[in-house]
């Protein structure tokens, strides 16, 4: 378990991606094979040219019929709430007569089983940028040491299969473990880039596998509502969390025929007000605005005042429903309008709002 964050605010630490960890460990293992150097640290160059040094947990030869070496590092994700923070990432390297670098999945790294990702079906889930990083470092090492052959590189993550169940990998068709990720080599705390990338991947995988109706949902209850309402399979359910904008902007180029947006009433009210990030640190529920919308539908002055004074959006919704004002439908209609303003023509859009029990309390189509 990670330590609690301190009460006093402090600068957040950046960390390293699994791609950086894989690069450092594969380089250290290859150096042991080619130069006989057992290392405690490995220096690598990140995609934007920054040099970093990572401490290794081990660097050793592997006993067996083939001349192999392995190295490992404990991933430090800095202050980002990354599922792989503290995990052991390791590389096992074997020299080959054939030039080039070939990648394999060791324990804890998944295999691609569905179309729509940047990798072909059957490939280990080691993304293009980490592959490029490892290839460049290993080929430079080979050239500097006069080695004319190549490398077989297996990347693994200890306990990765269990950790992967906490990610979207199973839904994306990545089975057996985690993905080796990273575009810059650095994990920036709370940048949310990895989450947004997984949203884009989810949409791409659904489309590549023939699904033209997807449901983007803010959480488990909204997913359950769409699963029950439409019978959609998991592959067509996109876990967007608070990132409605990430879904809508990606669909400008990754077209589907129909989009169902589903979320809690409060979060849908934020989208209705024009917010694309629905997290509380970036947008707030606007109770006075809800009162104005209710007034447009005929709410009494007393109801408007009660909505403005409500403790929560759910209380405002209940007050409106008691007076026969369909505030859920009103919010959904406005949220749908915001979505349509972002999306290209031709996509059928509908919105659903749910209460805290997961019941649909509003919709618009």
Backbone torsions as a table, in degrees:
resi	resn	phi	psi	omega
1	UNK	NA	140.5	-179.0
2	UNK	-78.6	150.5	178.2
3	UNK	-63.0	151.1	175.1
4	UNK	-68.3	149.8	178.1
5	UNK	-73.2	147.0	-177.6
6	UNK	-68.2	154.7	179.0
7	UNK	-67.0	-38.0	-179.9
8	UNK	-82.8	130.8	-179.7
9	UNK	-63.7	144.3	179.3
10	UNK	-146.2	159.6	178.3
11	UNK	-58.5	138.3	-179.8
12	UNK	-82.0	138.3	-179.4
13	UNK	-84.7	137.7	169.5
14	UNK	-82.0	164.3	177.7
15	UNK	-136.5	-163.1	-177.5
16	UNK	-117.7	146.1	179.2
17	UNK	-76.1	165.4	174.1
18	UNK	-63.6	-28.4	176.2
19	UNK	-64.0	-40.4	176.4
20	UNK	-65.7	-42.0	178.3
21	UNK	-61.1	-43.0	179.4
22	UNK	-64.3	-37.4	179.5
23	UNK	-66.3	-46.5	-179.4
24	UNK	-62.4	-43.3	-176.2
25	UNK	-72.9	-38.4	178.8
26	UNK	-67.4	-37.1	178.1
27	UNK	-65.8	-44.1	-179.4
28	UNK	-63.1	-42.0	179.5
29	UNK	-65.2	-40.5	179.5
30	UNK	-67.5	-37.7	177.1
31	UNK	-62.7	-37.7	177.7
32	UNK	-63.9	-40.9	-179.1
33	UNK	-69.6	-42.9	-173.4
34	UNK	-86.9	-34.6	-173.7
35	UNK	-114.6	-7.6	-178.7
36	UNK	72.1	19.3	-176.9
37	UNK	-97.1	118.5	173.0
38	UNK	-90.1	118.6	-170.6
39	UNK	-107.1	148.8	170.3
40	UNK	-100.5	-15.7	179.5
41	UNK	-141.6	158.5	176.4
42	UNK	-136.2	131.2	176.5
43	UNK	-100.0	130.4	178.2
44	UNK	-129.8	164.4	177.6
45	UNK	-110.7	124.6	-179.9
46	UNK	-77.6	164.7	-174.7
47	UNK	-54.9	-30.1	-180.0
48	UNK	-94.2	11.9	172.6
49	UNK	98.2	-6.4	-179.9
50	UNK	-74.5	135.7	176.9
51	UNK	-94.7	133.3	177.4
52	UNK	-134.7	152.0	178.1
53	UNK	-116.0	129.8	-178.6
54	UNK	-116.9	136.6	178.2
55	UNK	-80.2	135.7	-178.2
56	UNK	-95.4	145.7	174.1
57	UNK	-80.0	-33.1	176.4
58	UNK	-162.0	159.1	173.1
59	UNK	-152.6	112.9	-169.9
60	UNK	-155.4	160.2	173.1
61	UNK	-79.3	152.3	179.6
62	UNK	-106.8	126.2	179.6
63	UNK	-73.0	142.2	-179.9
64	UNK	155.6	-178.3	-177.3
65	UNK	-68.8	-26.5	-179.6
66	UNK	-101.1	151.3	176.9
67	UNK	-81.0	101.6	-176.7
68	UNK	-128.4	156.9	173.3
69	UNK	-138.8	158.2	179.3
70	UNK	-141.3	153.0	176.9
71	UNK	-144.7	152.9	-179.0
72	UNK	-139.4	157.8	178.2
73	UNK	-144.8	144.4	174.4
74	UNK	-84.6	120.5	-176.9
75	UNK	-69.1	129.8	174.7
76	UNK	-112.0	108.9	179.8
77	UNK	-90.7	13.0	-178.3
78	UNK	66.8	-136.7	-179.5
79	UNK	-97.9	16.5	177.1
80	UNK	-84.1	138.2	179.1
81	UNK	-77.3	67.2	-173.4
82	UNK	-92.6	134.7	-177.4
83	UNK	-63.3	-24.9	-178.3
84	UNK	-93.9	3.2	177.4
85	UNK	-59.1	128.7	-179.8
86	UNK	85.0	-2.2	-179.8
87	UNK	-81.3	149.9	176.3
88	UNK	-85.7	115.9	174.9
89	UNK	-102.0	131.2	-176.5
90	UNK	-135.8	157.5	176.6
91	UNK	-129.0	138.4	172.9
92	UNK	-118.8	125.2	-171.7
93	UNK	-120.9	137.4	174.9
94	UNK	-129.3	135.7	177.7
95	UNK	-74.5	146.8	-179.5
96	UNK	-134.8	151.6	178.9
97	UNK	-69.1	-32.2	-178.0
98	UNK	-80.0	132.3	-179.8
99	UNK	-65.7	161.6	178.8
100	UNK	101.6	175.9	-178.4
101	UNK	-123.2	127.2	178.7
102	UNK	-115.6	134.7	-172.8
103	UNK	-108.1	143.3	-179.6
104	UNK	-136.5	156.0	176.5
105	UNK	-94.4	119.5	170.1
106	UNK	-90.3	-174.8	-178.4
107	UNK	-55.0	132.3	174.2
108	UNK	93.5	-5.4	174.5
109	UNK	-110.7	134.3	-173.3
110	UNK	-81.5	175.3	177.6
111	UNK	-123.7	139.4	-179.2
112	UNK	-76.0	128.4	-179.8
113	UNK	-122.7	-3.5	-179.6
114	UNK	-130.5	149.7	176.1
115	UNK	-72.6	162.2	174.8
116	UNK	110.9	-12.3	176.8
117	UNK	-92.2	175.8	-179.8
118	UNK	-74.4	-6.0	-177.4
119	UNK	-118.1	151.4	180.0
120	UNK	-74.3	155.5	175.8
121	UNK	-59.0	135.2	-179.1
122	UNK	95.1	-11.7	-179.7
123	UNK	-80.9	149.1	171.9
124	UNK	-65.1	146.3	-174.9
125	UNK	-79.0	65.0	175.7
126	UNK	-115.9	110.0	-168.7
127	UNK	-69.5	164.3	-172.8
128	UNK	-57.8	-42.9	-177.5
129	UNK	-66.5	-47.1	173.8
130	UNK	-57.7	-37.9	176.4
131	UNK	-61.2	-42.8	179.9
132	UNK	-64.8	-42.9	178.9
133	UNK	-59.4	-49.1	-178.8
134	UNK	-64.4	-43.7	-179.3
135	UNK	-60.0	-46.4	-178.5
136	UNK	-63.0	-42.9	-179.7
137	UNK	-67.3	-41.9	-177.9
138	UNK	-71.4	-38.7	179.2
139	UNK	-69.1	-33.9	175.1
140	UNK	-65.9	-43.0	177.1
141	UNK	-60.8	-44.4	-179.8
142	UNK	-61.6	-44.3	-179.7
143	UNK	-64.1	-41.8	-177.8
144	UNK	-70.8	-24.3	-178.5
145	UNK	-101.8	3.8	177.4
146	UNK	72.8	24.6	-179.7
147	UNK	-93.3	125.1	-176.0
148	UNK	-96.8	-0.6	-179.0
149	UNK	-94.1	-156.8	-177.7
150	UNK	-134.2	-161.2	-172.2
151	UNK	-139.9	140.4	166.3
152	UNK	-105.8	119.9	-172.5
153	UNK	-119.4	121.4	175.3
154	UNK	-110.0	126.0	-179.2
155	UNK	-111.0	135.2	179.3
156	UNK	-138.7	166.2	176.5
157	UNK	-136.2	121.4	179.8
158	UNK	-60.2	129.9	-178.9
159	UNK	64.8	20.9	-176.3
160	UNK	-64.9	-33.0	-179.5
161	UNK	-63.2	-40.3	178.2
162	UNK	-71.0	-41.3	179.6
163	UNK	-62.7	-34.8	-177.4
164	UNK	-63.4	-25.4	179.2
165	UNK	-68.2	-15.6	177.4
166	UNK	-91.1	1.0	-179.0
167	UNK	-114.0	-176.4	177.7
168	UNK	-88.7	4.8	-176.1
169	UNK	-54.9	-46.5	-179.8
170	UNK	-57.7	-38.7	-179.6
171	UNK	-69.5	-30.6	179.6
172	UNK	-80.6	-5.2	-178.8
173	UNK	85.1	22.0	173.9
174	UNK	-101.0	109.4	-171.0
175	UNK	-111.0	147.2	172.9
176	UNK	93.5	-5.2	-179.7
177	UNK	164.9	-163.4	-175.5
178	UNK	-86.7	170.9	170.3
179	UNK	-100.2	146.5	172.7
180	UNK	-93.4	113.6	-166.4
181	UNK	-117.9	173.2	171.9
182	UNK	132.0	136.0	175.2
183	UNK	-116.1	-27.4	178.1
184	UNK	-113.2	-13.1	-175.8
185	UNK	90.2	-13.1	-176.2
186	UNK	-114.7	137.6	170.5
187	UNK	-96.7	117.2	178.0
188	UNK	-97.9	125.8	-172.4
189	UNK	-57.8	130.1	175.9
190	UNK	59.2	25.7	176.9
191	UNK	-73.3	-22.7	177.0
192	UNK	67.2	6.5	-176.5
193	UNK	-64.3	-37.0	-180.0
194	UNK	-66.5	-38.5	179.7
195	UNK	-65.7	-45.1	179.9
196	UNK	-63.3	-39.5	177.5
197	UNK	-61.0	-37.5	-179.8
198	UNK	-70.5	-32.0	174.5
199	UNK	-63.0	-47.3	178.9
200	UNK	-60.9	-43.0	178.8
201	UNK	-61.4	-42.3	-179.4
202	UNK	-60.2	-42.8	177.7
203	UNK	-64.4	-45.2	-178.1
204	UNK	-63.4	-40.6	179.8
205	UNK	-66.7	-42.9	178.4
206	UNK	-59.4	-45.5	-179.1
207	UNK	-64.9	-44.9	-177.3
208	UNK	-64.2	-22.1	179.5
209	UNK	-101.3	17.4	169.0
210	UNK	90.6	7.7	-179.9
211	UNK	-90.7	121.5	-179.2
212	UNK	-107.4	-4.6	173.1
213	UNK	-118.7	117.4	177.5
214	UNK	-121.9	154.3	175.6
215	UNK	-119.7	119.9	177.7
216	UNK	-96.8	123.2	-169.1
217	UNK	-126.9	149.5	-177.4
218	UNK	-83.4	-18.6	-178.0
219	UNK	-171.2	-169.9	-174.3
220	UNK	-64.0	-42.1	-177.1
221	UNK	-66.7	-39.0	178.6
222	UNK	-69.8	-33.9	173.5
223	UNK	-62.0	-45.5	179.2
224	UNK	-59.8	-38.4	-179.7
225	UNK	-64.5	-42.3	-179.8
226	UNK	-73.1	-33.5	177.5
227	UNK	-64.9	-41.6	179.8
228	UNK	-72.7	-37.2	-175.2
229	UNK	-71.9	-40.2	-173.8
230	UNK	-116.0	-14.4	-174.3
231	UNK	70.9	26.6	-179.4
232	UNK	-70.2	140.9	175.1
233	UNK	-75.7	166.0	-177.9
234	UNK	-57.1	-35.7	-176.3
235	UNK	-62.7	-26.4	-179.5
236	UNK	-93.9	-0.2	178.4
237	UNK	-100.5	116.5	-176.4
238	UNK	-101.5	117.7	178.8
239	UNK	-81.8	95.1	-175.4
240	UNK	-90.2	-13.4	-177.3
241	UNK	57.4	-127.4	-179.7
242	UNK	-92.1	1.2	-169.1
243	UNK	-99.3	63.7	177.3
244	UNK	-60.9	-38.1	179.7
245	UNK	-61.1	-35.6	179.9
246	UNK	-63.5	-37.2	178.0
247	UNK	-68.4	-51.9	-173.9
248	UNK	-64.5	-41.6	-178.7
249	UNK	-69.5	-36.7	179.0
250	UNK	-67.4	-33.0	-178.7
251	UNK	-74.2	-4.9	172.0
252	UNK	-64.4	-29.5	-178.9
253	UNK	-116.7	-26.7	179.6
254	UNK	-100.6	75.6	-169.6
255	UNK	-69.1	142.3	167.3
256	UNK	-122.9	170.3	179.6
257	UNK	-84.1	-33.4	-175.6
258	UNK	-144.2	135.4	177.5
259	UNK	-124.1	124.6	171.0
260	UNK	-107.2	122.4	176.3
261	UNK	-103.3	127.4	-177.3
262	UNK	-137.0	133.8	177.9
263	UNK	-164.6	174.7	175.6
264	UNK	-59.3	151.6	-176.4
265	UNK	-55.7	-42.8	-179.1
266	UNK	-63.2	-44.1	179.6
267	UNK	-67.0	-39.8	177.1
268	UNK	-63.3	-31.8	178.4
269	UNK	-67.4	-30.5	175.9
270	UNK	-67.9	-44.4	176.3
271	UNK	-61.8	-39.8	178.9
272	UNK	-60.8	-30.5	178.9
273	UNK	-84.8	0.7	175.6
274	UNK	100.0	6.5	179.7
275	UNK	-84.8	133.5	178.6
276	UNK	-96.5	-21.1	174.3
277	UNK	-107.5	116.1	-171.2
278	UNK	-94.7	6.2	-179.4
279	UNK	-73.0	148.0	-175.0
280	UNK	-64.8	-23.6	179.6
281	UNK	-78.9	-10.5	-178.3
282	UNK	-119.4	-14.2	178.4
283	UNK	-154.5	153.4	-177.7
284	UNK	-125.7	153.8	173.9
285	UNK	-72.7	128.6	-175.1
286	UNK	-100.3	89.6	-178.9
287	UNK	-63.3	-41.4	175.7
288	UNK	-58.8	-35.5	177.5
289	UNK	-67.2	-40.2	176.3
290	UNK	-59.8	-38.1	178.4
291	UNK	-64.8	-39.6	177.6
292	UNK	-63.6	-44.6	179.9
293	UNK	-64.0	-38.4	177.7
294	UNK	-65.4	-38.1	178.9
295	UNK	-62.1	-39.7	178.5
296	UNK	-60.5	-25.6	179.9
297	UNK	-95.4	7.6	175.5
298	UNK	101.1	14.6	-179.8
299	UNK	-65.0	143.4	177.9
300	UNK	-69.8	163.0	177.3
301	UNK	-60.5	-37.6	179.8
302	UNK	-64.1	-42.6	178.3
303	UNK	-65.0	-41.4	178.7
304	UNK	-58.9	-44.7	179.3
305	UNK	-63.8	-39.4	-179.8
306	UNK	-66.0	-38.6	178.3
307	UNK	-65.9	-42.9	179.2
308	UNK	-62.3	-31.8	-177.7
309	UNK	-93.0	2.2	-176.5
310	UNK	-64.6	150.4	177.7
311	UNK	-75.9	-34.9	-176.0
312	UNK	-140.9	165.3	175.7
313	UNK	-64.9	-33.8	179.4
314	UNK	-65.0	-36.8	175.9
315	UNK	-65.7	-42.0	177.5
316	UNK	-60.2	-41.8	178.8
317	UNK	-62.2	-45.0	-179.1
318	UNK	-63.8	-40.2	178.2
319	UNK	-62.2	-43.2	-179.8
320	UNK	-65.9	-42.4	-179.6
321	UNK	-64.0	-35.2	179.8
322	UNK	-63.9	-27.7	179.0
323	UNK	-97.7	7.7	177.1
324	UNK	80.2	18.1	177.3
325	UNK	-96.5	119.1	-176.1
326	UNK	-81.4	67.9	-176.2
327	UNK	-64.1	-31.4	177.5
328	UNK	-62.1	-45.4	178.6
329	UNK	-65.7	-37.5	-179.7
330	UNK	-63.1	-46.5	179.3
331	UNK	-63.0	-42.9	-179.7
332	UNK	-63.1	-39.3	179.6
333	UNK	-64.4	-41.0	179.2
334	UNK	-69.7	-39.4	177.2
335	UNK	-63.3	-40.0	177.3
336	UNK	-61.3	-40.9	178.3
337	UNK	-62.4	-39.5	177.2
338	UNK	-63.4	-43.5	179.7
339	UNK	-62.7	-43.2	-179.2
340	UNK	-64.0	-31.3	178.3
341	UNK	-67.2	-25.9	-178.7
342	UNK	-90.2	-38.5	-172.9
343	UNK	-78.5	154.7	174.4
344	UNK	-72.3	160.6	178.8
345	UNK	-61.8	152.6	172.7
346	UNK	102.9	-14.3	178.3
347	UNK	-90.4	124.7	175.3
348	UNK	-75.0	126.7	-175.9
349	UNK	-123.0	135.5	172.5
350	UNK	-138.9	154.3	-177.9
351	UNK	-129.4	146.8	178.5
352	UNK	-134.2	139.0	172.7
353	UNK	-115.5	141.4	178.8
354	UNK	-121.7	159.7	174.2
355	UNK	-93.4	-172.6	-175.6
356	UNK	-70.4	-14.4	176.2
357	UNK	-93.5	2.1	178.6
358	UNK	84.5	10.5	180.0
359	UNK	-86.4	141.0	178.5
360	UNK	-71.6	122.6	-177.3
361	UNK	-117.5	5.6	177.1
362	UNK	-175.0	153.1	177.8
363	UNK	-158.8	161.4	176.3
364	UNK	-155.1	140.4	-179.6
365	UNK	-146.8	NA	NA
